[in-house]
Amino acid sequence: MARQILLDAIKACEGRTALDLGAGGGIDSLFMAESGFNVTAVDISSEHCNRIKAYNHPNIEVVCCDIRNYEFEGRFDLINCSFVLHYLKDDARGFLANIRENTAKSGLNIVKVLLGHGYYGHQTGFLLPGEIQQVYANWEILHYSEAFKPLRYKSSMTTGKQLAAFMLAKKS
Ligand SMILES: C[S@@+](CC[C@H](N)C(=O)[O-])C[C@H]1O[C@@H](n2cnc3c(N)ncnc32)[C@H](O)[C@@H]1O
């Protein structure tokens, strides 16, 4: 489902600039670049940033920083914010406002985020079930679902399930 949302976003997007926040190993960035987007990939991990740089793709610019410190220069047609918001804890809500503001007219946001229900249910700072939909209430929601995502921790050898939200929305 996660990949289908990206495919749908690429298909529906009218512009060609994309921002991948918390880009990880850059799979989504690469996919968007190969689909004709000019991509800015942002990640806090220098290891991940170097991995994306190693693709040496002419349409991917890599910015290695905390997404909270990323300085938006212009608005993006597609912003992908996949499984990074929960790291921001209490800053996540304010950061969502930043993403929405820096999306071009008719632009798209992909938000995939772990919610405060399940394995981490006891922790504070997570977005709650249904909350993303409310935040984007004045956008056109093209997809919204919630599903349990299996988690595995190599360090503690434990596994768990965490509720996650998957959203694709278009700015009106
Ligand atoms: C679970 S991975 C998700 C990677 C990719 N977006 C995906 O969906 O497969 C989370 C990524 O967010 C990055 N990250 C965590 N906190 C961050 C922050 N404050 N600023 C930028 N990147 C961050 C991590 O380094 C990691 O690459």
The ligand as an SDF file (V2000), in Angstrom:
LIG
                    3D

 27 29  0  0  0  0  0  0  0  0999 V2000
   12.0690    4.8220    9.2830 C   0  0  0  0  0  0  0  0  0  0  0  0
   13.1470    5.7010    8.2380 S   0  0  0  0  0  0  0  0  0  0  0  0
   12.0570    6.1090    6.8750 C   0  0  0  0  0  0  0  0  0  0  0  0
   12.7890    6.1990    5.5810 C   0  0  0  0  0  0  0  0  0  0  0  0
   11.9000    6.4370    4.3600 C   0  0  0  0  0  0  0  0  0  0  0  0
   11.2280    7.7130    4.4340 N   0  0  0  0  0  0  0  0  0  0  0  0
   10.8860    5.3250    4.1920 C   0  0  0  0  0  0  0  0  0  0  0  0
    9.6910    5.5750    4.3370 O   0  0  0  0  0  0  0  0  0  0  0  0
   11.3180    4.1850    3.9300 O   0  0  0  0  0  0  0  0  0  0  0  0
   13.3070    7.2500    9.0680 C   0  0  0  0  0  0  0  0  0  0  0  0
   14.3780    8.1490    8.5070 C   0  0  0  0  0  0  0  0  0  0  0  0
   14.2220    9.4370    9.0940 O   0  0  0  0  0  0  0  0  0  0  0  0
   15.4940    9.9400    9.4310 C   0  0  0  0  0  0  0  0  0  0  0  0
   15.3010   10.9350   10.4940 N   0  0  0  0  0  0  0  0  0  0  0  0
   14.9320   10.7220   11.7890 C   0  0  0  0  0  0  0  0  0  0  0  0
   14.7970   11.8890   12.4250 N   0  0  0  0  0  0  0  0  0  0  0  0
   15.0860   12.8610   11.5310 C   0  0  0  0  0  0  0  0  0  0  0  0
   15.1230   14.2780   11.5990 C   0  0  0  0  0  0  0  0  0  0  0  0
   14.8320   14.9350   12.7310 N   0  0  0  0  0  0  0  0  0  0  0  0
   15.4780   14.9630   10.4920 N   0  0  0  0  0  0  0  0  0  0  0  0
   15.7890   14.3040    9.3390 C   0  0  0  0  0  0  0  0  0  0  0  0
   15.7600   12.9670    9.2230 N   0  0  0  0  0  0  0  0  0  0  0  0
   15.4040   12.2520   10.2930 C   0  0  0  0  0  0  0  0  0  0  0  0
   16.3080    8.7390    9.8110 C   0  0  0  0  0  0  0  0  0  0  0  0
   17.6960    8.9820    9.6690 O   0  0  0  0  0  0  0  0  0  0  0  0
   15.7930    7.7000    8.8080 C   0  0  0  0  0  0  0  0  0  0  0  0
   16.5350    7.7170    7.6270 O   0  0  0  0  0  0  0  0  0  0  0  0
  1  2  1  0
  2  3  1  0
  2 10  1  0
  3  4  1  0
  4  5  1  0
  5  6  1  0
  5  7  1  0
  7  8  2  0
  7  9  1  0
 10 11  1  0
 11 12  1  0
 11 26  1  0
 12 13  1  0
 13 14  1  0
 13 24  1  0
 14 15  1  0
 14 23  1  0
 15 16  2  0
 16 17  1  0
 17 18  1  0
 17 23  2  0
 18 19  1  0
 18 20  2  0
 20 21  1  0
 21 22  2  0
 22 23  1  0
 24 25  1  0
 24 26  1  0
 26 27  1  0
M  CHG  2   2   1   9  -1
M  END
$$$$
